């Protein structure tokens, strides 16, 4: 599974650093390092929709507040 997080200026302001850190920790805590490829990019083209995250080819809007729920629903449940 490939998870790409926008770290461009708009998403950075909305908390992309916290989302990255949360997902990194959750991936590690759940032993999914070999199943999930986490990477960053400068823009996914959804600047108005919050921290943009692509899981494989599906777009999601994630905030620092809902990162753990997002992880459970979109990453852990599908690994």
Order of alpha helices (4+ residues) and beta strands (2+ residues): beta-alpha-alpha-beta-beta-beta-alpha
